Amino acid sequence: SLLNDILDISKVEADKLDVELLPTELFKLIEEVKLLVGDKALQKGIEFSINYQFPLPTKLITDPTRLKQILINLLNNAIKFTQQGFVHLNIINKSPLLEFSIEDSGIGINKHDLCKLFVAFSQLNNTSQESVSGTGLGLHISKYLSQKLGGSISVSSEEGKGSCFTVTIALNETQD
């Protein structure tokens, strides 16, 4: 994971991290994400749910590998920084965009640190989470990838009450 992050960040910095747009089954992709992160939430005793706001496309044109990378990174972070409560993945069609919001009841982020979140190698100092570690690359890479997929990433948070990361990608539906 660390090696992949370092390789990805070098490609990001050179603007060479490519995306491969393919017909993608949305619900299958979300099920794969659920399988990869659901157990972590269960092991911590955190409620994990996926909420679909219909109508949603069954197929779209996107890079499934990169979309999964973004969602897994954000969900893993939410689980990592939540000791009790919940992590929810909400999916909404906001044509011309598809929106994924990851809400948690975790430690939250103070207003002064929000601007540091998407900077490469930036990590927030939080003494209540001393055992939590990472490279400080995941959010930077996720932001870049969301832009490559025709969208963006944003965050709202309140210290001690949780966070909500919102990712949008271009909604390119396919009928195949």
C-alpha positions as CSV (number, residue, x, y, z in Angstrom):
1,S,0.0,0.0,0.0
2,L,2.8,2.4,0.9
3,L,4.7,1.6,-2.3
4,N,1.6,2.0,-4.4
5,D,1.0,5.4,-2.7
6,I,4.5,6.5,-3.4
7,L,4.3,5.4,-7.1
8,D,0.9,7.1,-7.5
9,I,2.2,10.4,-5.9
10,S,5.1,10.5,-8.3
11,K,2.7,10.1,-11.2
12,V,0.4,12.7,-9.7
13,E,3.2,15.2,-9.4
14,A,4.2,14.5,-13.1
15,D,0.5,14.6,-14.1
16,K,0.9,11.1,-15.5
17,L,-1.6,9.2,-13.4
18,D,-4.0,8.0,-16.1
19,V,-7.5,6.9,-15.8
20,E,-9.1,4.2,-18.0
21,L,-12.7,4.9,-18.7
22,L,-14.7,1.7,-19.0
23,P,-18.3,0.5,-18.8
24,T,-18.7,-0.1,-15.0
25,E,-21.5,-1.7,-13.1
26,L,-22.1,0.7,-10.2
27,F,-23.7,-1.8,-7.7
28,K,-21.1,-4.5,-8.3
29,L,-18.3,-1.9,-7.7
30,I,-20.0,-0.8,-4.5
31,E,-20.4,-4.4,-3.3
32,E,-16.6,-4.9,-3.9
33,V,-15.9,-1.8,-1.8
34,K,-18.2,-3.1,0.9
35,L,-16.4,-6.4,1.0
36,L,-13.1,-4.7,1.4
37,V,-14.0,-2.3,4.2
38,G,-17.0,-3.7,5.9
39,D,-15.1,-6.2,8.1
40,K,-12.9,-3.4,9.5
41,A,-16.0,-1.5,10.7
42,L,-17.5,-4.7,12.1
43,Q,-14.3,-5.5,14.0
44,K,-14.4,-2.1,15.7
45,G,-18.1,-2.3,16.5
46,I,-18.9,0.6,14.1
47,E,-22.2,0.6,12.2
48,F,-21.5,0.6,8.5
49,S,-24.2,1.2,5.9
50,I,-24.6,2.0,2.3
51,N,-27.5,4.2,1.4
52,Y,-28.7,4.5,-2.2
53,Q,-30.8,7.5,-3.3
54,F,-32.6,6.3,-6.4
55,P,-32.8,6.7,-9.3
56,L,-29.2,5.6,-9.9
57,P,-27.5,4.3,-13.1
58,T,-26.8,0.6,-13.2
59,K,-23.9,1.2,-15.5
60,L,-21.7,4.2,-16.1
61,I,-18.4,5.0,-17.9
62,T,-15.7,5.6,-15.3
63,D,-12.4,4.1,-14.2
64,P,-13.6,1.4,-11.7
65,T,-10.1,0.8,-10.2
66,R,-9.6,4.5,-9.5
67,L,-13.1,5.0,-8.2
68,K,-12.7,2.1,-5.8
69,Q,-9.3,3.5,-4.7
70,I,-10.9,6.8,-3.8
71,L,-13.9,5.2,-1.9
72,I,-11.7,2.7,-0.1
73,N,-9.3,5.4,1.0
74,L,-12.1,7.6,2.3
75,L,-13.9,4.8,4.0
76,N,-10.8,3.4,5.6
77,N,-10.0,6.8,7.0
78,A,-13.5,7.2,8.3
79,I,-13.3,3.8,10.1
80,K,-9.8,4.6,11.3
81,F,-10.8,7.9,13.0
82,T,-14.1,6.6,14.4
83,Q,-14.0,4.8,17.7
84,Q,-17.8,4.3,18.1
85,G,-20.9,5.2,16.2
86,F,-21.2,4.9,12.4
87,V,-19.7,5.3,9.0
88,H,-22.2,5.7,6.1
89,L,-21.6,5.7,2.4
90,N,-24.4,7.7,0.6
91,I,-24.8,7.6,-3.2
92,I,-26.8,10.2,-5.0
93,N,-27.5,11.0,-8.7
94,K,-26.9,14.7,-9.0
95,S,-26.8,14.8,-12.8
96,P,-24.4,15.6,-14.4
97,L,-22.5,14.2,-11.4
98,L,-22.6,11.1,-9.3
99,E,-22.1,11.9,-5.6
100,F,-20.6,9.7,-2.9
101,S,-20.6,11.1,0.6
102,I,-18.8,9.3,3.4
103,E,-20.2,10.4,6.8
104,D,-18.8,9.4,10.1
105,S,-19.3,10.0,13.8
106,G,-15.5,10.1,14.4
107,I,-13.1,12.6,16.0
108,G,-13.7,15.3,13.4
109,I,-11.3,17.9,12.2
110,N,-10.9,21.4,13.5
111,K,-11.4,24.3,11.1
112,H,-7.8,25.3,11.1
113,D,-6.6,21.9,9.9
114,L,-9.2,21.5,7.1
115,C,-7.0,23.3,4.6
116,K,-4.1,20.9,5.2
117,L,-6.1,17.7,4.4
118,F,-5.4,17.4,0.7
119,V,-1.7,18.4,0.8
120,A,0.7,15.6,0.0
121,F,2.5,14.1,3.1
122,S,0.4,16.3,5.4
123,Q,-0.9,14.6,8.5
124,L,-2.8,16.2,11.3
125,N,-1.5,16.0,14.8
126,N,-4.2,14.6,17.0
127,T,-3.0,13.4,20.4
128,S,-6.2,11.4,21.0
129,Q,-5.3,9.2,18.0
130,E,-1.7,8.5,18.6
131,S,-1.9,4.9,17.4
132,V,-3.2,6.1,14.0
133,S,-0.6,6.3,11.2
134,G,-0.4,6.8,7.5
135,T,1.6,8.4,4.7
136,G,-0.4,11.5,4.3
137,L,-0.9,10.7,0.6
138,G,-4.3,9.1,0.3
139,L,-6.4,12.3,0.3
140,H,-4.0,14.1,-2.1
141,I,-4.2,11.2,-4.5
142,S,-8.0,10.9,-4.1
143,K,-8.5,14.6,-4.9
144,Y,-6.4,14.3,-8.0
145,L,-8.3,11.1,-9.1
146,S,-11.7,12.7,-8.5
147,Q,-10.7,15.6,-10.8
148,K,-9.5,13.1,-13.4
149,L,-12.9,11.5,-13.2
150,G,-14.6,14.8,-13.9
151,G,-15.5,15.7,-10.4
152,S,-14.1,17.0,-7.1
153,I,-13.7,16.2,-3.4
154,S,-14.7,18.3,-0.4
155,V,-15.0,17.9,3.3
156,S,-17.1,19.4,6.1
157,S,-16.3,18.5,9.7
158,E,-16.8,19.5,13.3
159,E,-14.2,18.5,15.9
160,G,-15.6,15.8,18.2
161,K,-18.7,15.3,16.1
162,G,-17.5,13.7,12.8
163,S,-16.8,14.4,9.2
164,C,-18.4,14.2,5.8
165,F,-16.2,13.7,2.7
166,T,-18.1,14.3,-0.6
167,V,-16.7,13.0,-3.8
168,T,-18.3,13.6,-7.2
169,I,-17.4,12.1,-10.6
170,A,-18.9,12.7,-14.0
171,L,-22.1,10.8,-14.5
172,N,-21.5,9.2,-17.9
173,E,-24.3,6.6,-18.2
174,T,-24.2,3.7,-20.6
175,Q,-27.0,1.4,-21.7
176,D,-24.8,-1.6,-22.6
